[in-house]
Amino acid sequence: MTRNGTRHPRSGRKFRFAAFLALSLLAVLLLNACSDNEQSVFTSGTSVDGQDMVSRVPWDYRIIEGSVGDLIGSDMTILPDNELMPNDENYATGDKVWALQYMDAEMTTDANQRSSVHLSSWSTIKTFKTEGDAKKDMDNLKIPITTEVDLVGVYKTQYKDKTRNFAVLELPSGNRIKQPIDDERYKALEKKKKVSVKLEEIHDFADYDSAYAKFRGWAS
């Protein structure tokens, strides 16, 4: 303070600098906390009106090539989307990386077992130094299988002079899907209760024992 009670300009600059350092440290701590928060994708519950079942499941994985941007504490940003990830491999700015990304789906199932699906955007969950290592990890999360599932039934629809056939299947996840079929398959499935299909198991990266099965075609 000066004699007339006003604050000295130099003390004001010191105060602003200290405040800036405190805010910067807080931001880094918050970012580090976010990067360590890995939770299972699977959730389930009911809608607001209590009529529909709403669940979230892992939907797909992919690998993209990127590069390291800014380094922030023990984290890094991945270009081109500037996603913040832990820098566990001590990457340097400009290093090439392969990022494993996932997409989840919010599924709403009504009382008649009809489902609507809303897909999320892609999010990065892990980075690798080589594309081969990234593919090995993804191959453990997306697994093709052949199995039998319940055939709910087949039916026909007609509009003017056009007829279409459909088969309704119940997947291991419990939801039902509708697949278009030709006349030959309609006759083959008409009296069946089970059918052999190709599925793809999409495993939860945070809880491998949990998986969602997607229809990938007929096995015969």
PASEBA-1860 file (N, C-alpha, C; in nm, 3 decimals):
! residues 220
1> MTRNGTRH> 0.084/-0.119/0.000/0.000/0.000/0.000/0.089/0.126/0.000 ~ 0.045/0.233/-0.067/0.111/0.363/-0.059/0.048/0.440/0.056 ~ 0.103/0.553/0.083/0.053/0.631/0.196/-0.091/0.676/0.177 ~ -0.134/0.697/0.052/-0.271/0.746/0.032/-0.373/0.632/0.027 ~ -0.327/0.505/0.053/-0.422/0.394/0.064/-0.443/0.318/-0.065 ~ -0.380/0.355/-0.175/-0.398/0.282/-0.301/-0.301/0.165/-0.305 ~ -0.340/0.054/-0.382/-0.258/-0.066/-0.392/-0.146/-0.044/-0.492 ~ -0.028/-0.091/-0.460/0.087/-0.078/-0.549/0.065/-0.166/-0.673
9> PRSGRKFR> 0.091/-0.118/-0.793/0.071/-0.197/-0.916/0.144/-0.329/-0.914 ~ 0.262/-0.338/-0.855/0.341/-0.461/-0.857/0.273/-0.571/-0.776 ~ 0.210/-0.535/-0.662/0.141/-0.636/-0.581/0.020/-0.691/-0.655 ~ -0.048/-0.609/-0.735/-0.162/-0.655/-0.814/-0.118/-0.757/-0.918 ~ -0.003/-0.732/-0.980/0.046/-0.827/-1.081/0.081/-0.961/-1.015 ~ 0.141/-0.956/-0.895/0.175/-1.078/-0.824/0.050/-1.158/-0.791 ~ -0.057/-1.091/-0.748/-0.182/-1.158/-0.714/-0.243/-1.228/-0.835 ~ -0.245/-1.157/-0.952/-0.302/-1.216/-1.073/-0.220/-1.336/-1.119
17> FAAFLALS> -0.088/-1.329/-1.107/-0.002/-1.439/-1.148/-0.025/-1.563/-1.059 ~ -0.038/-1.541/-0.928/-0.064/-1.652/-0.836/-0.199/-1.716/-0.864 ~ -0.300/-1.633/-0.892/-0.433/-1.687/-0.924/-0.428/-1.770/-1.051 ~ -0.351/-1.722/-1.152/-0.339/-1.796/-1.279/-0.275/-1.932/-1.256 ~ -0.169/-1.939/-1.172/-0.104/-2.066/-1.143/-0.199/-2.162/-1.073 ~ -0.278/-2.111/-0.979/-0.371/-2.196/-0.905/-0.477/-2.255/-0.999 ~ -0.532/-2.171/-1.087/-0.633/-2.219/-1.181/-0.575/-2.320/-1.279 ~ -0.451/-2.298/-1.324/-0.387/-2.391/-1.416/-0.367/-2.526/-1.352
25> LLAVLLLN> -0.322/-2.527/-1.226/-0.302/-2.652/-1.154/-0.434/-2.726/-1.135 ~ -0.541/-2.653/-1.102/-0.671/-2.714/-1.085/-0.720/-2.778/-1.214 ~ -0.698/-2.710/-1.327/-0.742/-2.764/-1.456/-0.671/-2.895/-1.488 ~ -0.539/-2.900/-1.463/-0.463/-3.022/-1.489/-0.513/-3.137/-1.402 ~ -0.541/-3.110/-1.274/-0.590/-3.213/-1.184/-0.726/-3.266/-1.231 ~ -0.814/-3.178/-1.276/-0.945/-3.220/-1.325/-0.932/-3.305/-1.449 ~ -0.842/-3.268/-1.541/-0.824/-3.345/-1.663/-0.769/-3.483/-1.632 ~ -0.675/-3.491/-1.539/-0.621/-3.621/-1.501/-0.728/-3.710/-1.440
33> ACSDNEQS> -0.816/-3.651/-1.359/-0.923/-3.729/-1.297/-1.017/-3.784/-1.402 ~ -1.048/-3.703/-1.506/-1.138/-3.748/-1.611/-1.077/-3.862/-1.690 ~ -0.948/-3.857/-1.718/-0.885/-3.958/-1.801/-0.879/-4.094/-1.733 ~ -0.888/-4.099/-1.599/-0.882/-4.225/-1.526/-1.019/-4.285/-1.501 ~ -1.126/-4.221/-1.545/-1.262/-4.263/-1.513/-1.315/-4.357/-1.621 ~ -1.277/-4.487/-1.617/-1.321/-4.584/-1.715/-1.429/-4.670/-1.654 ~ -1.548/-4.665/-1.710/-1.661/-4.737/-1.655/-1.723/-4.825/-1.762 ~ -1.797/-4.925/-1.716/-1.865/-5.016/-1.807/-1.965/-4.940/-1.893
41> VFTSGTSV> -1.978/-4.984/-2.020/-2.075/-4.923/-2.111/-2.217/-4.962/-2.073 ~ -2.236/-5.086/-2.025/-2.369/-5.138/-2.003/-2.443/-5.063/-1.892 ~ -2.562/-5.017/-1.925/-2.655/-4.964/-1.826/-2.795/-5.007/-1.867 ~ -2.888/-5.007/-1.773/-3.026/-5.039/-1.805/-3.118/-4.971/-1.706 ~ -3.242/-4.951/-1.749/-3.340/-4.885/-1.663/-3.469/-4.866/-1.739 ~ -3.559/-4.788/-1.684/-3.687/-4.762/-1.749/-3.695/-4.617/-1.791 ~ -3.782/-4.590/-1.887/-3.802/-4.454/-1.934/-3.871/-4.369/-1.828 ~ -3.885/-4.241/-1.856/-3.946/-4.149/-1.760/-4.087/-4.191/-1.724
49> DGQDMVSR> -4.163/-4.239/-1.824/-4.301/-4.278/-1.796/-4.311/-4.421/-1.743 ~ -4.197/-4.492/-1.735/-4.197/-4.627/-1.681/-4.252/-4.733/-1.774 ~ -4.278/-4.698/-1.899/-4.339/-4.792/-1.993/-4.235/-4.869/-2.075 ~ -4.124/-4.807/-2.107/-4.024/-4.867/-2.195/-3.896/-4.900/-2.119 ~ -3.825/-5.002/-2.166/-3.695/-5.038/-2.110/-3.586/-4.969/-2.193 ~ -3.498/-4.897/-2.124/-3.390/-4.826/-2.190/-3.257/-4.885/-2.144 ~ -3.172/-4.923/-2.238/-3.043/-4.980/-2.203/-2.936/-4.923/-2.294 ~ -2.812/-4.928/-2.246/-2.698/-4.882/-2.325/-2.601/-4.998/-2.339
57> VPWDYRII> -2.557/-5.025/-2.464/-2.472/-5.140/-2.491/-2.357/-5.097/-2.582 ~ -2.244/-5.170/-2.579/-2.138/-5.140/-2.675/-2.183/-5.181/-2.816 ~ -2.159/-5.095/-2.913/-2.213/-5.120/-3.048/-2.105/-5.156/-3.149 ~ -1.989/-5.091/-3.142/-1.886/-5.121/-3.241/-1.751/-5.064/-3.196 ~ -1.644/-5.115/-3.258/-1.509/-5.066/-3.236/-1.443/-5.041/-3.370 ~ -1.347/-4.949/-3.373/-1.269/-4.926/-3.493/-1.132/-4.872/-3.455 ~ -1.040/-4.873/-3.552/-0.904/-4.823/-3.532/-0.881/-4.709/-3.631 ~ -0.830/-4.597/-3.582/-0.797/-4.485/-3.670/-0.653/-4.442/-3.644
65> EGSVGDLI> -0.591/-4.388/-3.747/-0.454/-4.336/-3.734/-0.459/-4.189/-3.695 ~ -0.375/-4.150/-3.599/-0.371/-4.011/-3.555/-0.231/-3.972/-3.515 ~ -0.219/-3.858/-3.452/-0.089/-3.810/-3.403/-0.108/-3.738/-3.272 ~ 0.001/-3.727/-3.196/-0.003/-3.663/-3.066/0.003/-3.512/-3.082 ~ -0.088/-3.442/-3.014/-0.089/-3.296/-3.017/-0.021/-3.240/-2.893 ~ -0.097/-3.167/-2.813/-0.041/-3.106/-2.692/-0.020/-3.209/-2.582 ~ 0.082/-3.188/-2.500/0.105/-3.265/-2.379/0.059/-3.183/-2.260 ~ -0.031/-3.241/-2.179/-0.089/-3.170/-2.065/-0.068/-3.254/-1.941
73> GSDMTILP> 0.034/-3.220/-1.862/0.067/-3.301/-1.746/0.107/-3.441/-1.791 ~ 0.040/-3.543/-1.737/0.067/-3.681/-1.778/-0.027/-3.727/-1.889 ~ -0.104/-3.635/-1.946/-0.197/-3.667/-2.054/-0.150/-3.607/-2.186 ~ -0.223/-3.639/-2.292/-0.192/-3.586/-2.425/-0.322/-3.572/-2.504 ~ -0.321/-3.487/-2.604/-0.434/-3.478/-2.695/-0.401/-3.556/-2.822 ~ -0.505/-3.620/-2.878/-0.489/-3.699/-3.001/-0.556/-3.624/-3.115 ~ -0.476/-3.590/-3.218/-0.528/-3.521/-3.335/-0.581/-3.624/-3.435 ~ -0.687/-3.591/-3.512/-0.733/-3.454/-3.538/-0.845/-3.404/-3.447
81> DNELMPND> -0.897/-3.487/-3.355/-1.015/-3.448/-3.278/-0.983/-3.388/-3.142 ~ -0.853/-3.381/-3.107/-0.811/-3.322/-2.979/-0.872/-3.392/-2.859 ~ -0.886/-3.524/-2.865/-0.934/-3.600/-2.750/-0.822/-3.613/-2.648 ~ -0.855/-3.601/-2.520/-0.756/-3.611/-2.414/-0.743/-3.756/-2.370 ~ -0.617/-3.807/-2.368/-0.589/-3.945/-2.330/-0.467/-3.950/-2.239 ~ -0.458/-4.052/-2.151/-0.337/-4.069/-2.070/-0.216/-4.097/-2.160 ~ -0.104/-4.036/-2.130/0.018/-4.057/-2.208/0.102/-4.165/-2.141 ~ 0.050/-4.288/-2.139/0.116/-4.397/-2.068/0.244/-4.444/-2.137
89> ENYATGDK> 0.255/-4.421/-2.266/0.371/-4.469/-2.342/0.476/-4.359/-2.363 ~ 0.461/-4.248/-2.294/0.556/-4.135/-2.305/0.575/-4.088/-2.449 ~ 0.463/-4.067/-2.517/0.468/-4.014/-2.653/0.516/-3.869/-2.650 ~ 0.573/-3.827/-2.763/0.612/-3.687/-2.781/0.518/-3.622/-2.881 ~ 0.507/-3.492/-2.876/0.422/-3.419/-2.971/0.466/-3.452/-3.113 ~ 0.369/-3.487/-3.198/0.398/-3.522/-3.337/0.411/-3.670/-3.363 ~ 0.423/-3.753/-3.257/0.434/-3.899/-3.276/0.306/-3.954/-3.339 ~ 0.323/-4.055/-3.426/0.208/-4.123/-3.485/0.155/-4.227/-3.387
97> VWALQYMD> 0.021/-4.236/-3.376/-0.043/-4.334/-3.288/-0.163/-4.395/-3.360 ~ -0.202/-4.513/-3.315/-0.326/-4.576/-3.362/-0.422/-4.582/-3.245 ~ -0.538/-4.527/-3.264/-0.635/-4.514/-3.156/-0.748/-4.616/-3.172 ~ -0.779/-4.687/-3.064/-0.894/-4.776/-3.061/-1.014/-4.695/-3.013 ~ -1.118/-4.689/-3.096/-1.237/-4.611/-3.062/-1.358/-4.703/-3.049 ~ -1.456/-4.658/-2.970/-1.579/-4.734/-2.956/-1.700/-4.644/-2.977 ~ -1.810/-4.711/-3.014/-1.940/-4.645/-3.027/-2.039/-4.726/-2.945 ~ -2.123/-4.660/-2.867/-2.225/-4.733/-2.794/-2.363/-4.698/-2.849
105> AEMTTDAN> -2.462/-4.772/-2.803/-2.599/-4.753/-2.852/-2.695/-4.747/-2.735 ~ -2.787/-4.652/-2.742/-2.897/-4.646/-2.646/-3.018/-4.711/-2.711 ~ -3.065/-4.820/-2.650/-3.175/-4.897/-2.708/-3.299/-4.884/-2.621 ~ -3.410/-4.850/-2.686/-3.538/-4.838/-2.617/-3.630/-4.948/-2.667 ~ -3.677/-5.033/-2.576/-3.763/-5.146/-2.612/-3.899/-5.127/-2.548 ~ -4.005/-5.134/-2.631/-4.140/-5.114/-2.579/-4.201/-5.246/-2.534 ~ -4.326/-5.241/-2.492/-4.393/-5.360/-2.438/-4.411/-5.469/-2.542 ~ -4.406/-5.433/-2.671/-4.422/-5.530/-2.779/-4.288/-5.582/-2.830
113> QRSSVHLS> -4.180/-5.554/-2.755/-4.045/-5.598/-2.789/-3.990/-5.532/-2.915 ~ -4.048/-5.420/-2.954/-3.993/-5.343/-3.066/-3.887/-5.247/-3.012 ~ -3.775/-5.239/-3.084/-3.662/-5.160/-3.034/-3.628/-5.046/-3.130 ~ -3.590/-4.934/-3.071/-3.533/-4.823/-3.147/-3.392/-4.799/-3.095 ~ -3.302/-4.759/-3.185/-3.160/-4.749/-3.150/-3.109/-4.609/-3.180 ~ -3.036/-4.552/-3.084/-2.969/-4.423/-3.103/-2.821/-4.443/-3.081 ~ -2.739/-4.418/-3.185/-2.595/-4.442/-3.178/-2.521/-4.318/-3.131 ~ -2.416/-4.340/-3.051/-2.333/-4.231/-3.002/-2.227/-4.196/-3.107
121> SWSTIKTF> -2.151/-4.091/-3.081/-2.035/-4.060/-3.163/-1.918/-4.149/-3.120 ~ -1.812/-4.153/-3.200/-1.695/-4.234/-3.168/-1.614/-4.168/-3.057 ~ -1.562/-4.250/-2.964/-1.477/-4.200/-2.856/-1.354/-4.290/-2.845 ~ -1.237/-4.228/-2.820/-1.113/-4.304/-2.808/-1.099/-4.360/-2.667 ~ -1.059/-4.488/-2.656/-1.042/-4.550/-2.526/-0.899/-4.594/-2.500 ~ -0.817/-4.608/-2.607/-0.682/-4.658/-2.589/-0.598/-4.622/-2.712 ~ -0.467/-4.606/-2.692/-0.378/-4.578/-2.805/-0.266/-4.682/-2.810 ~ -0.213/-4.702/-2.932/-0.110/-4.802/-2.955/0.000/-4.743/-3.044
129> KTEGDAKK> 0.121/-4.799/-3.029/0.232/-4.752/-3.111/0.229/-4.812/-3.251 ~ 0.168/-4.931/-3.268/0.160/-4.996/-3.399/0.016/-5.034/-3.431 ~ -0.014/-5.038/-3.560/-0.148/-5.077/-3.602/-0.175/-5.223/-3.569 ~ -0.071/-5.308/-3.576/-0.087/-5.450/-3.544/-0.130/-5.473/-3.401 ~ -0.070/-5.400/-3.307/-0.109/-5.413/-3.166/-0.254/-5.369/-3.145 ~ -0.295/-5.264/-3.216/-0.433/-5.215/-3.204/-0.532/-5.320/-3.256 ~ -0.498/-5.386/-3.367/-0.588/-5.487/-3.424/-0.600/-5.608/-3.332 ~ -0.489/-5.647/-3.267/-0.495/-5.759/-3.174/-0.592/-5.730/-3.060
137> DMDNLKIP> -0.589/-5.609/-3.009/-0.678/-5.572/-2.899/-0.823/-5.570/-2.946 ~ -0.847/-5.513/-3.066/-0.983/-5.504/-3.115/-1.040/-5.642/-3.148 ~ -0.954/-5.734/-3.196/-1.001/-5.868/-3.229/-1.054/-5.942/-3.106 ~ -1.010/-5.902/-2.987/-1.060/-5.962/-2.864/-1.192/-5.901/-2.819 ~ -1.227/-5.787/-2.878/-1.350/-5.717/-2.841/-1.464/-5.741/-2.940 ~ -1.430/-5.778/-3.065/-1.529/-5.808/-3.169/-1.505/-5.951/-3.215 ~ -1.593/-6.044/-3.172/-1.571/-6.186/-3.197/-1.685/-6.245/-3.279 ~ -1.657/-6.300/-3.399/-1.763/-6.364/-3.479/-1.794/-6.504/-3.426
145> ITTEVDLV> -1.920/-6.539/-3.416/-1.961/-6.672/-3.371/-2.077/-6.720/-3.457 ~ -2.096/-6.851/-3.459/-2.212/-6.913/-3.522/-2.289/-6.990/-3.416 ~ -2.419/-6.965/-3.406/-2.498/-7.027/-3.299/-2.645/-7.036/-3.340 ~ -2.724/-7.101/-3.258/-2.868/-7.109/-3.280/-2.939/-7.006/-3.193 ~ -3.040/-6.942/-3.250/-3.122/-6.847/-3.175/-3.268/-6.882/-3.196 ~ -3.353/-6.826/-3.110/-3.497/-6.850/-3.122/-3.554/-6.776/-3.243 ~ -3.634/-6.848/-3.320/-3.709/-6.786/-3.429/-3.850/-6.757/-3.380 ~ -3.881/-6.630/-3.363/-4.013/-6.591/-3.315/-4.118/-6.625/-3.419
153> GVYKTQYK> -4.085/-6.605/-3.546/-4.179/-6.637/-3.652/-4.145/-6.567/-3.782 ~ -4.220/-6.599/-3.887/-4.205/-6.534/-4.018/-4.342/-6.480/-4.059 ~ -4.340/-6.377/-4.139/-4.467/-6.321/-4.185/-4.448/-6.248/-4.318 ~ -4.561/-6.219/-4.384/-4.559/-6.150/-4.513/-4.632/-6.016/-4.500 ~ -4.587/-5.920/-4.580/-4.660/-5.794/-4.595/-4.685/-5.771/-4.743 ~ -4.794/-5.705/-4.772/-4.827/-5.680/-4.912/-4.873/-5.537/-4.930 ~ -4.818/-5.473/-5.032/-4.860/-5.337/-5.066/-4.879/-5.331/-5.217 ~ -5.004/-5.310/-5.258/-5.041/-5.314/-5.399/-5.004/-5.450/-5.456
161> DKTRNFAV> -4.912/-5.456/-5.553/-4.878/-5.585/-5.613/-4.744/-5.639/-5.563 ~ -4.689/-5.579/-5.455/-4.558/-5.623/-5.404/-4.574/-5.693/-5.269 ~ -4.506/-5.807/-5.256/-4.508/-5.884/-5.132/-4.367/-5.893/-5.076 ~ -4.355/-5.875/-4.945/-4.225/-5.887/-4.879/-4.236/-5.984/-4.763 ~ -4.126/-6.059/-4.738/-4.121/-6.158/-4.631/-4.023/-6.113/-4.523 ~ -4.055/-6.146/-4.397/-3.967/-6.110/-4.286/-3.958/-6.225/-4.186 ~ -3.842/-6.234/-4.121/-3.823/-6.326/-4.009/-3.792/-6.245/-3.885 ~ -3.851/-6.283/-3.773/-3.826/-6.215/-3.645/-3.744/-6.309/-3.557
169> LELPSGNR> -3.625/-6.262/-3.515/-3.534/-6.342/-3.433/-3.520/-6.281/-3.295 ~ -3.497/-6.367/-3.196/-3.466/-6.318/-3.062/-3.319/-6.349/-3.033 ~ -3.239/-6.245/-3.017/-3.096/-6.260/-2.996/-3.066/-6.295/-2.851 ~ -2.943/-6.344/-2.823/-2.907/-6.378/-2.684/-2.924/-6.260/-2.587 ~ -2.916/-6.137/-2.638/-2.934/-6.019/-2.551/-3.079/-6.000/-2.509 ~ -3.172/-6.074/-2.574/-3.313/-6.064/-2.537/-3.395/-5.975/-2.629 ~ -3.330/-5.888/-2.708/-3.406/-5.802/-2.798/-3.438/-5.876/-2.927 ~ -3.542/-5.834/-2.993/-3.587/-5.898/-3.115/-3.555/-5.810/-3.236
177> IKQPIDDE> -3.515/-5.876/-3.345/-3.484/-5.804/-3.468/-3.564/-5.863/-3.583 ~ -3.586/-5.781/-3.683/-3.660/-5.822/-3.802/-3.566/-5.821/-3.921 ~ -3.562/-5.933/-3.996/-3.476/-5.944/-4.113/-3.559/-5.978/-4.236 ~ -3.539/-5.906/-4.348/-3.608/-5.944/-4.472/-3.554/-6.076/-4.527 ~ -3.641/-6.161/-4.581/-3.602/-6.290/-4.638/-3.674/-6.312/-4.770 ~ -3.617/-6.400/-4.854/-3.680/-6.430/-4.982/-3.781/-6.543/-4.965 ~ -3.851/-6.578/-5.074/-3.956/-6.680/-5.067/-3.900/-6.816/-5.027 ~ -3.780/-6.849/-5.077/-3.721/-6.978/-5.046/-3.691/-6.991/-4.897
185> RYKALEKK> -3.635/-6.888/-4.837/-3.604/-6.894/-4.694/-3.733/-6.888/-4.611 ~ -3.832/-6.817/-4.659/-3.960/-6.812/-4.588/-4.018/-6.952/-4.572 ~ -4.015/-7.031/-4.681/-4.068/-7.168/-4.675/-3.984/-7.256/-4.583 ~ -3.851/-7.234/-4.583/-3.761/-7.316/-4.501/-3.778/-7.285/-4.352 ~ -3.814/-7.163/-4.319/-3.823/-7.122/-4.179/-3.965/-7.129/-4.122 ~ -4.062/-7.148/-4.208/-4.202/-7.132/-4.170/-4.242/-7.213/-4.046 ~ -4.186/-7.334/-4.031/-4.226/-7.420/-3.920/-4.115/-7.441/-3.818 ~ -4.008/-7.364/-3.826/-3.896/-7.382/-3.735/-3.911/-7.296/-3.609
193> KKVSVKLE> -3.851/-7.345/-3.500/-3.847/-7.271/-3.374/-3.708/-7.216/-3.345 ~ -3.606/-7.279/-3.403/-3.467/-7.237/-3.387/-3.406/-7.220/-3.526 ~ -3.305/-7.134/-3.536/-3.239/-7.112/-3.663/-3.092/-7.082/-3.638 ~ -3.004/-7.128/-3.727/-2.861/-7.106/-3.713/-2.822/-6.975/-3.780 ~ -2.751/-6.890/-3.706/-2.715/-6.758/-3.757/-2.570/-6.725/-3.725 ~ -2.518/-6.624/-3.794/-2.386/-6.569/-3.764/-2.406/-6.442/-3.682 ~ -2.336/-6.435/-3.570/-2.343/-6.319/-3.482/-2.204/-6.260/-3.464 ~ -2.201/-6.139/-3.416/-2.076/-6.075/-3.376/-2.093/-6.028/-3.233
201> EIHDFADY> -2.012/-6.084/-3.143/-2.016/-6.043/-3.003/-1.932/-5.917/-2.984 ~ -1.996/-5.810/-2.937/-1.928/-5.684/-2.908/-1.910/-5.676/-2.757 ~ -1.786/-5.698/-2.711/-1.760/-5.703/-2.568/-1.738/-5.562/-2.510 ~ -1.777/-5.547/-2.386/-1.756/-5.422/-2.313/-1.608/-5.412/-2.278 ~ -1.542/-5.304/-2.320/-1.398/-5.290/-2.295/-1.364/-5.280/-2.147 ~ -1.459/-5.235/-2.064/-1.433/-5.222/-1.921/-1.481/-5.343/-1.841 ~ -1.559/-5.431/-1.903/-1.611/-5.552/-1.837/-1.626/-5.659/-1.943 ~ -1.517/-5.733/-1.969/-1.513/-5.822/-2.084/-1.621/-5.930/-2.080
209> DSAYAKFR> -1.663/-5.972/-1.962/-1.764/-6.077/-1.951/-1.902/-6.031/-2.001 ~ -1.921/-5.902/-2.018/-2.047/-5.849/-2.070/-2.032/-5.823/-2.220 ~ -2.128/-5.872/-2.298/-2.120/-5.857/-2.444/-2.259/-5.840/-2.503 ~ -2.265/-5.776/-2.618/-2.389/-5.757/-2.692/-2.374/-5.826/-2.828 ~ -2.469/-5.910/-2.866/-2.461/-5.986/-2.991/-2.537/-5.915/-3.102 ~ -2.471/-5.900/-3.218/-2.533/-5.836/-3.334/-2.547/-5.939/-3.447 ~ -2.659/-5.933/-3.516/-2.686/-6.025/-3.627/-2.594/-5.991/-3.745 ~ -2.529/-6.097/-3.802/-2.438/-6.076/-3.913/-2.468/-6.165/-4.033
217> GWAS> -2.581/-6.238/-4.029/-2.619/-6.318/-4.146/-2.666/-6.456/-4.107 ~ -2.715/-6.530/-4.207/-2.764/-6.665/-4.187/-2.649/-6.762/-4.202 ~ -2.648/-6.864/-4.116/-2.540/-6.963/-4.120/-2.565/-7.073/-4.222 ~ -2.688/-7.085/-4.268/-2.719/-7.187/-4.368/-2.834/-7.140/-4.457
END
